[in-house]
């Protein structure tokens, strides 16, 4: 039996899952998909967030020119709130990056 909480969670997550599926054009490992969904959930799915990000561009084409030296730098750049670097966001990005790059799922 599926709980009401599980149904609500799936509904809440759906736009972010769809953002990854519609924006990422390369084959992903499950851990990479999971981490991209986490990132999209946290930065927003739209053009000012995940969909328009250098992360998406670099996942799809590691040779594309962006303001970042690599995917990890682009990913971890999402550590600011109101223009200020926040330790909690740095921790979150590092945790997501561990999932993406190493398949390590841990709390931040």
Long-range contacts (C-beta under 8 A, 24 or more apart in sequence): 13-37, 13-41, 15-45, 16-40, 16-41, 16-45, 16-50, 18-45, 19-45, 19-50, 19-51, 20-50, 23-50, 23-51, 23-56, 23-60, 24-56, 24-59, 24-60, 25-60, 26-59, 26-60, 28-59, 29-103, 31-99, 31-100, 31-102, 31-103, 31-105, 32-59, 32-100, 34-99, 34-105, 35-96, 35-97, 35-99, 35-100, 36-100, 38-96, 38-99, 39-75, 39-78, 39-93, 39-96, 42-78, 42-92, 42-96, 43-78, 53-78, 72-97, 72-101, 75-100
